[in-house]
Amino acid sequence: MASLTYFLFVVSFGLLLVLCVGMLRTGRVRESVAFSLYVLTATLFSGLFLVSPESNTPELFIVKQGLYDSLLFGMALEIAYRAFSAFRGIASWARGTLAMVVAISTIAVFLLTPANHEYAHIGRYQPGTTTAGMWCLTFVALLIVWYQIPVPSFTRAIILGYVPYLVVFVVCFDLIERLGWGVIQNVNLVKTGAYVACAAYLAYAAWRKD
């Protein structure tokens, strides 16, 4: 089981490299700076853990996850700004509503996250934190669909590929909290498989011609 999870992790690293090159080659980087930073951060951490497995400590995992959560919120805000800035009739309403959603989510994150982060208790607060960011991104997607806002194909791919992975991520952490750390190998296999599927889809979208 562990060897299969490791194999999928190596595959995901390769797909992240393909995604990075594809975004640079096709200019997709300009479509979402926050997502580009997320991909770069994920690639660097994955490379570090492959080269130096002992560096994958609980403390570094918490730092890594904090960066991912911050970039997730930034991604939602950036996509919303780019999508609605040219539509003055709904831009102010969309920005106001999104600001309210982000404010509520931020307050929830502060309430859910303990003052002293401990890896052993991450299952208690990480699902809520990720869910808050995921709902911000989903809310932006719903506004885009509701108002039929034209967005670049890669922006749609980010939402279609990343949000389902976040759902699996949240469910996996919730399972660890409910069932205990004894299920972590099985849960990591599912989570890593979902990550590979997400990375493969986004890599394809990055290289695909519009």
Secondary structure by P-SEA (a helix, b strand, c coil): caaaaaaaaaaaaaaaaaaaaaaaaaccccccaaaaaaaaaaaaaaaaaaaccccccaaaaaaaaaaaaaaaaaaaaaaaaaacccccccaaaaaaaaaaaaaaaaaaaaaacccccccccccccaaaaaaaaaaaaaaaaaaaaaacccccaaaaaaaaccaaaaaaaaaaaaaaaaccccaaaaaaaaaaaaaaaaaaaaaaaaaccc
